[in-house]
Amino acid sequence: MTRIFPNRVEPLACPFQRRQLAALSRLADVKVLGVVPWVPGASLIGDRARVGKLCRVPAEDTIDGLPVVHPRAPYLPLAGPWLSGVNGPLYLAGLVPHLAALRRRFDVVLGAFLFPDAWAAQHLARALGLPYAVKAHGTDVNVIARWPSVRALVHATLRRAGAVIGVSRPMLDALAALGAPRDRVTLVPNGVDRALFQPRSRAEARAALGLDPRSKVLVYVGRLEQEKGLHELCDALASLEARAPKQFTVALVGDGSMRKTLEEKRDAGLPLLVAGARPAEEVAQFLAASDALVLPSWNEGTPNVVLEALAAGRPVVATRVGGIPDVVSHERTGLLVPARDAAALAAAIEQATSRAWDEDELTRAAPPGWDRSAETLLAALERARSVHA
C-alpha cells in the first residue's frame, strides 16, 4: 500500500514503484492499494487542483497487469512538520472499508513510504493478523521522518516491522538511526529496464527531439520543485551562458510547481527546454540525446533516473546527497558537488561536457533489470513473514 503509485489521472507518476511491483507480481500474488488523497468537496474543485483531478481515479483498476484498488484517504492539507501526525489516522480510516476484502488472502503487508503509508500498514496488518514490512524511498527518510509530529510514529513503525527495506546503503544507516532494528534492515536496490535504457546514437536522438547537434545538452528528469535544486541549476546555466553564449542547453523533463517560473526564465532567454512529464520511452530518448544527466537536488534517496542514465551510457552530474554517492563514482561515472552550490554545479557541468567518458564503464555501473530487484524484495518479505511466525 502506498500513495506513490500511478493512476489513470497521473499515469507517469512513480514509474519505479510500478515496475518493481509488476515484476514482484510475476513471483507472488500482489494486490496494490494505491491510496488517493481526498478532502470533503474535492469533486467540486474539479481540475483546478490535484485533489480535484484525483476524484476521476476509478475505485479499481489494472495497471501493468497489477490489480489496483484506490482507497480514498482523508487528509489535512498543508499540515507541515507540526500537524502531519494527524494524517496517519485519517489515512488509516480510508483503508477500513477494504478490510473484509483483504482477510485470509495474503501473507504480508508492505507499506511503501514511511509516513503515513507504512504507519497505516502496521495497523492494517495488525487487524488482519499479518506481519508487515516497510519500504523507504528518500524524502520520507531524509525529511518527513524528522518532523516533530511524525518522528515518534515513524520510530514505532520501524521498530516493530518484520523487514525494513532501503534502496541504498546510506539509507539503511538512516533507517537504523530512526529506530529500525539493524538485523531487520535490508538493501533492495531498484532496477532498470535495460532493454529501454541502453546506449543509443546521440545524433539520432537529437534529430528526433529537434535539439541542436552542436549544443552541449544536459537533461534533468524529475519533479519541477525548488528542493530539486532548480534555482541553483538556473543560476549555474546563466553563469555558463554568460561565459559561453549558446553553447549549453538544459532540457527539463517533468512537471511541478516551478514549471511556470522555469518557462518564464526560458522566455527571458535562458537556454531551457521545458518538456513536461514524458513516458519512459521519451525519457530514454532525452537521455540518449544528452551529454550528461544533471540532478542538483537538496535531498534524495537513490533516484532511478540516475541508474537509467548510467544504463544509457551517460555520466551524471549530481549533488552528493542521499544514496547518489552509492551509485555514482566521482570522476569515473559522474561528478558530485555540494547541494545548493551553483558555482560548483556550473564548474561540474562544464567539466562533464568537456571530457570523454568510458561508455562501457558507465553501463556496467547500472544495476540489473527489475526482475532481480523483485527477487530481492520477495526475499525481504519472506523474512518479514518468518519473523512474525
C-alpha positions as CSV (number, residue, x, y, z in Angstrom):
1,M,0.0,0.0,0.0
2,T,1.2,3.4,-0.9
3,R,0.3,6.9,-2.2
4,I,3.2,6.9,-4.6
5,F,1.8,4.9,-7.4
6,P,0.5,5.8,-10.8
7,N,-3.2,6.0,-11.6
8,R,-5.4,7.0,-14.6
9,V,-5.1,10.7,-13.8
10,E,-1.3,10.6,-13.1
11,P,-0.1,7.6,-15.3
12,L,3.5,8.7,-15.3
13,A,3.9,9.0,-11.5
14,C,6.4,6.9,-9.7
15,P,7.3,4.5,-12.5
16,F,9.9,2.7,-10.4
17,Q,7.2,1.6,-8.0
18,R,5.0,0.3,-10.8
19,R,7.9,-1.6,-12.4
20,Q,9.1,-3.2,-9.2
21,L,5.7,-4.3,-8.1
22,A,4.8,-5.5,-11.5
23,A,8.0,-7.6,-11.5
24,L,7.1,-8.9,-8.0
25,S,3.6,-9.9,-9.3
26,R,5.4,-12.4,-11.6
27,L,6.7,-14.1,-8.5
28,A,3.9,-13.8,-6.0
29,D,0.2,-12.8,-5.7
30,V,0.2,-9.0,-5.3
31,K,-2.6,-6.5,-4.8
32,V,-1.9,-2.8,-4.7
33,L,-3.7,-0.3,-2.5
34,G,-2.9,2.8,-4.4
35,V,-4.2,5.3,-1.9
36,V,-5.7,8.6,-3.2
37,P,-5.8,11.7,-1.0
38,W,-9.3,13.2,-0.6
39,V,-10.9,16.1,1.1
40,P,-14.6,16.9,1.5
41,G,-15.9,18.7,-1.5
42,A,-12.9,17.7,-3.7
43,S,-15.2,16.9,-6.6
44,L,-16.4,20.5,-6.7
45,I,-12.9,21.8,-7.2
46,G,-12.5,20.0,-10.5
47,D,-9.2,20.2,-12.3
48,R,-8.2,23.4,-10.6
49,A,-6.3,21.4,-8.0
50,R,-4.7,18.0,-7.8
51,V,-7.1,16.7,-5.2
52,G,-10.0,17.6,-7.5
53,K,-8.4,15.9,-10.5
54,L,-7.9,12.7,-8.4
55,C,-11.7,12.4,-8.0
56,R,-11.6,11.0,-11.5
57,V,-9.5,8.0,-10.4
58,P,-11.6,4.8,-10.6
59,A,-12.2,2.8,-7.4
60,E,-10.5,-0.2,-9.0
61,D,-8.1,-0.6,-11.9
62,T,-5.5,-2.9,-13.6
63,I,-2.1,-1.2,-14.1
64,D,0.7,-3.2,-15.8
65,G,-1.2,-6.4,-15.0
66,L,-1.5,-5.4,-11.3
67,P,-4.9,-5.4,-9.7
68,V,-5.1,-2.0,-8.0
69,V,-7.6,-0.6,-5.5
70,H,-7.7,3.1,-5.0
71,P,-8.9,3.8,-1.4
72,R,-9.8,7.4,-0.7
73,A,-7.9,8.7,2.4
74,P,-8.9,11.9,4.1
75,Y,-6.0,14.2,4.9
76,L,-5.2,17.6,6.4
77,P,-3.8,19.8,3.6
78,L,-0.6,21.8,4.3
79,A,-0.2,20.1,7.7
80,G,3.6,20.5,7.6
81,P,6.1,19.4,10.3
82,W,3.9,20.2,13.3
83,L,0.5,18.8,12.3
84,S,1.2,16.0,9.8
85,G,0.8,13.3,12.6
86,V,-3.0,13.6,12.2
87,N,-2.8,12.3,8.7
88,G,-1.8,8.9,9.9
89,P,-5.2,8.1,11.5
90,L,-7.0,9.8,8.6
91,Y,-5.1,7.6,6.1
92,L,-6.0,4.5,8.1
93,A,-9.7,5.5,8.1
94,G,-9.7,5.4,4.3
95,L,-8.5,1.7,4.5
96,V,-11.1,0.4,6.9
97,P,-13.7,-0.3,4.3
98,H,-11.3,-2.6,2.5
99,L,-10.5,-4.8,5.5
100,A,-13.1,-7.5,4.7
101,A,-11.9,-8.0,1.1
102,L,-8.3,-8.5,2.3
103,R,-8.8,-11.1,5.0
104,R,-7.3,-14.5,4.6
105,R,-5.8,-13.7,1.2
106,F,-2.3,-12.5,1.8
107,D,0.8,-13.3,3.9
108,V,2.4,-9.9,4.5
109,V,1.5,-6.2,4.2
110,L,4.1,-3.8,2.6
111,G,3.9,-0.1,3.3
112,A,5.9,1.7,0.7
113,F,6.7,5.2,2.2
114,L,7.4,5.8,5.8
115,F,4.5,8.1,6.7
116,P,1.6,7.8,6.6
117,D,1.7,4.8,4.4
118,A,3.9,2.4,6.5
119,W,2.4,3.7,9.7
120,A,-1.1,2.8,8.5
121,A,0.3,-0.5,7.0
122,Q,1.3,-1.7,10.5
123,H,-2.2,-1.1,11.9
124,L,-3.8,-2.7,8.8
125,A,-1.5,-5.7,9.3
126,R,-2.5,-6.0,13.0
127,A,-6.2,-6.0,12.1
128,L,-5.5,-8.8,9.5
129,G,-3.2,-10.8,11.8
130,L,-0.3,-10.4,9.4
131,P,3.3,-9.2,9.5
132,Y,4.3,-6.0,7.8
133,A,7.3,-4.7,6.0
134,V,8.4,-1.1,5.4
135,K,10.0,0.2,2.2
136,A,11.5,3.7,2.3
137,H,12.5,5.8,-0.7
138,G,14.2,9.1,0.1
139,T,12.1,12.2,1.1
140,D,10.3,10.1,3.7
141,V,13.6,9.2,5.4
142,N,15.5,12.5,4.9
143,V,12.7,15.0,5.5
144,I,9.3,13.7,6.7
145,A,10.5,11.2,9.3
146,R,12.3,14.0,11.1
147,W,9.2,16.2,11.5
148,P,8.3,16.7,15.2
149,S,4.7,15.4,14.8
150,V,5.8,12.3,12.9
151,R,9.2,11.2,14.4
152,A,7.8,9.0,17.2
153,L,5.3,7.4,14.9
154,V,8.0,6.5,12.4
155,H,10.2,5.2,15.2
156,A,7.5,2.8,16.4
157,T,6.6,1.7,12.9
158,L,10.2,0.8,12.1
159,R,10.9,-0.9,15.5
160,R,8.0,-3.3,15.0
161,A,8.4,-4.1,11.3
162,G,9.4,-7.6,10.2
163,A,11.6,-6.1,7.5
164,V,12.8,-2.6,6.8
165,I,13.8,-2.0,3.2
166,G,16.0,0.8,1.8
167,V,17.3,1.4,-1.7
168,S,20.8,2.5,-0.8
169,R,23.4,1.8,1.9
170,P,23.3,5.3,3.3
171,M,19.5,4.9,3.6
172,L,20.0,1.7,5.7
173,D,22.1,3.6,8.2
174,A,19.4,6.4,8.3
175,L,16.6,3.9,8.9
176,A,18.6,2.2,11.7
177,A,19.1,5.7,13.3
178,L,15.4,6.3,13.1
179,G,14.6,3.2,15.1
180,A,14.7,0.1,12.8
181,P,16.4,-3.0,14.3
182,R,19.7,-3.3,12.5
183,D,19.2,-7.1,11.9
184,R,15.9,-6.4,10.0
185,V,17.2,-3.6,7.7
186,T,17.9,-4.9,4.2
187,L,19.0,-3.4,0.9
188,V,16.8,-3.8,-2.1
189,P,18.2,-1.8,-5.0
190,N,15.9,-0.6,-7.7
191,G,16.3,-2.0,-11.1
192,V,16.5,-0.6,-14.6
193,D,14.7,-1.6,-17.8
194,R,17.9,-2.5,-19.6
195,A,16.0,-3.1,-22.9
196,L,14.8,0.6,-22.9
197,F,17.8,2.3,-21.2
198,Q,20.9,1.4,-23.2
199,P,23.4,3.3,-25.3
200,R,22.0,4.8,-28.4
201,S,23.1,7.3,-31.1
202,R,23.2,10.8,-29.7
203,A,22.9,12.3,-33.1
204,E,19.8,10.4,-34.0
205,A,18.1,11.1,-30.6
206,R,18.8,14.8,-31.0
207,A,17.4,14.8,-34.5
208,A,14.3,13.1,-33.3
209,L,13.8,15.7,-30.5
210,G,14.8,18.7,-32.6
211,L,17.8,19.5,-30.4
212,D,20.8,21.4,-31.8
213,P,23.5,18.8,-32.7
214,R,26.2,21.4,-31.8
215,S,25.0,22.2,-28.3
216,K,26.1,20.7,-25.1
217,V,22.9,19.2,-23.7
218,L,22.1,18.5,-20.1
219,V,19.0,16.6,-19.2
220,Y,17.1,16.9,-15.9
221,V,14.4,14.4,-15.1
222,G,12.2,14.8,-12.1
223,R,9.6,17.0,-10.3
224,L,10.0,20.7,-11.0
225,E,10.2,21.8,-7.4
226,Q,12.6,24.1,-5.5
227,E,14.1,21.4,-3.4
228,K,15.3,19.7,-6.5
229,G,17.9,22.4,-6.8
230,L,16.3,24.0,-9.9
231,H,17.1,27.6,-8.8
232,E,20.8,26.6,-8.5
233,L,20.6,24.9,-11.9
234,C,19.3,28.0,-13.5
235,D,22.0,30.1,-11.8
236,A,24.6,27.7,-13.0
237,L,23.2,27.8,-16.5
238,A,23.1,31.6,-16.5
239,S,26.8,31.6,-15.4
240,L,27.7,29.3,-18.3
241,E,25.7,31.3,-20.8
242,A,27.5,34.5,-19.8
243,R,30.9,32.8,-20.4
244,A,30.0,30.7,-23.4
245,P,26.8,32.0,-25.1
246,K,24.6,29.5,-26.9
247,Q,26.8,26.5,-26.1
248,F,24.6,24.8,-23.4
249,T,21.0,23.7,-23.3
250,V,19.2,22.1,-20.4
251,A,16.1,20.0,-21.1
252,L,13.8,19.7,-18.1
253,V,11.7,16.6,-18.2
254,G,9.0,16.6,-15.6
255,D,6.3,18.8,-14.0
256,G,5.6,20.6,-10.8
257,S,5.0,23.9,-9.1
258,M,8.1,25.6,-10.7
259,R,7.1,25.0,-14.2
260,K,5.7,28.5,-14.9
261,T,8.8,30.1,-13.3
262,L,11.1,28.0,-15.5
263,E,9.1,28.8,-18.6
264,E,9.4,32.5,-17.8
265,K,13.2,32.1,-17.5
266,R,13.2,30.3,-20.8
267,D,11.2,33.1,-22.4
268,A,13.7,35.6,-20.9
269,G,16.5,34.0,-22.8
270,L,17.9,31.2,-20.6
271,P,18.6,28.2,-22.8
272,L,16.0,25.9,-21.2
273,L,13.7,23.3,-22.9
274,V,10.7,22.7,-20.6
275,A,9.5,19.4,-21.9
276,G,7.0,18.5,-19.2
277,A,6.3,15.0,-18.0
278,R,7.1,12.3,-20.5
279,P,6.7,8.5,-20.7
280,A,9.7,6.2,-20.1
281,E,10.3,5.8,-23.8
282,E,10.8,9.5,-24.3
283,V,12.9,9.8,-21.1
284,A,15.2,7.2,-22.7
285,Q,15.4,9.3,-25.9
286,F,16.2,12.5,-23.9
287,L,19.0,10.7,-22.1
288,A,20.3,9.3,-25.4
289,A,20.4,12.9,-26.7
290,S,22.3,14.3,-23.7
291,D,25.9,14.8,-22.8
292,A,25.0,14.2,-19.2
293,L,22.2,13.9,-16.7
294,V,22.1,16.8,-14.2
295,L,20.4,16.3,-10.8
296,P,21.1,19.1,-8.3
297,S,18.7,18.0,-5.5
298,W,18.9,19.1,-1.9
299,N,17.8,15.7,-0.7
300,E,17.4,12.3,-2.4
301,G,17.1,8.6,-1.9
302,T,18.5,6.8,-4.9
303,P,16.8,8.4,-7.9
304,N,16.0,5.8,-10.6
305,V,16.9,8.3,-13.3
306,V,20.5,8.2,-12.2
307,L,20.5,4.4,-12.7
308,E,18.8,4.9,-16.1
309,A,21.3,7.5,-17.2
310,L,24.2,5.1,-16.4
311,A,22.5,2.3,-18.2
312,A,22.1,4.6,-21.2
313,G,25.9,5.3,-21.1
314,R,25.6,8.9,-19.9
315,P,27.5,10.4,-17.0
316,V,25.8,12.0,-14.1
317,V,26.3,15.5,-12.6
318,A,24.6,15.5,-9.2
319,T,24.7,16.6,-5.6
320,R,26.5,14.5,-3.0
321,V,23.3,13.6,-1.1
322,G,21.3,10.5,-0.1
323,G,22.2,7.4,-2.0
324,I,23.6,9.1,-5.0
325,P,27.3,8.7,-4.0
326,D,26.4,5.0,-3.5
327,V,25.8,4.6,-7.3
328,V,27.9,7.4,-8.9
329,S,31.6,7.1,-8.6
330,H,33.1,10.7,-8.6
331,E,35.3,11.2,-11.7
332,R,34.5,7.7,-13.0
333,T,30.8,7.6,-13.7
334,G,30.0,11.3,-13.0
335,L,30.8,14.3,-10.9
336,L,29.4,15.1,-7.5
337,V,29.0,18.5,-6.0
338,P,27.7,20.0,-2.7
339,A,24.0,20.8,-2.6
340,R,22.9,24.4,-3.1
341,D,26.2,25.4,-4.7
342,A,25.5,26.9,-8.1
343,A,29.2,27.8,-8.8
344,A,30.3,24.2,-8.1
345,L,27.4,22.9,-10.3
346,A,28.4,25.2,-13.2
347,A,32.0,24.0,-13.0
348,A,31.0,20.3,-12.9
349,I,28.7,20.8,-15.9
350,E,31.5,22.4,-17.8
351,Q,33.9,19.7,-16.9
352,A,31.5,16.8,-17.6
353,T,30.6,18.1,-21.1
354,S,34.3,18.7,-22.0
355,R,35.8,15.3,-21.4
356,A,35.3,11.8,-22.9
357,W,33.6,9.2,-20.7
358,D,34.0,5.4,-20.9
359,E,30.6,4.3,-22.0
360,D,31.2,0.6,-21.0
361,E,32.2,1.7,-17.5
362,L,29.0,3.8,-17.2
363,T,26.7,0.9,-18.3
364,R,28.5,-1.6,-16.0
365,A,27.7,0.7,-13.1
366,A,24.0,0.4,-13.6
367,P,22.0,-2.3,-11.8
368,P,20.4,-5.3,-13.5
369,G,16.7,-5.4,-14.5
370,W,13.6,-5.2,-12.4
371,D,13.2,-9.0,-12.1
372,R,16.4,-9.1,-10.0
373,S,15.1,-6.3,-7.8
374,A,11.8,-8.1,-7.3
375,E,13.5,-11.3,-6.3
376,T,15.4,-9.4,-3.6
377,L,12.2,-7.7,-2.5
378,L,10.4,-11.0,-2.2
379,A,13.2,-12.4,-0.1
380,A,12.8,-9.5,2.3
381,L,9.1,-10.0,2.5
382,E,9.6,-13.7,3.3
383,R,11.9,-12.7,6.1
384,A,9.2,-10.4,7.5
385,R,6.8,-13.4,7.5
386,S,9.3,-15.6,9.3
387,V,9.9,-13.0,12.0
388,H,6.2,-12.9,12.6
389,A,5.8,-16.7,12.7
